[in-house]
Amino acid sequence: MTAADIAIRTGLAASTLRALSDPVQVQIAAARRTAVISTPACTSAWRAHRT
């Protein structure tokens, strides 16, 4: 295996790990934004209920 092969494989592994962890954060952020934009009253009521 050449140095280029190793670099490609480790690069793919790193990007795969990033892709596995990041979408969760992105989805959470998007869900929060969507909830706040579409139903501010429901969101505040839900927050009050959770605390």
Summary of the structure (lengths in Angstrom):
residues: 51
radius of gyration: 19.4
end to end distance: 55.4
largest distance: 58.7
contacts: 93
relative contact order: 0.07
helix: 92%
strand: 0%
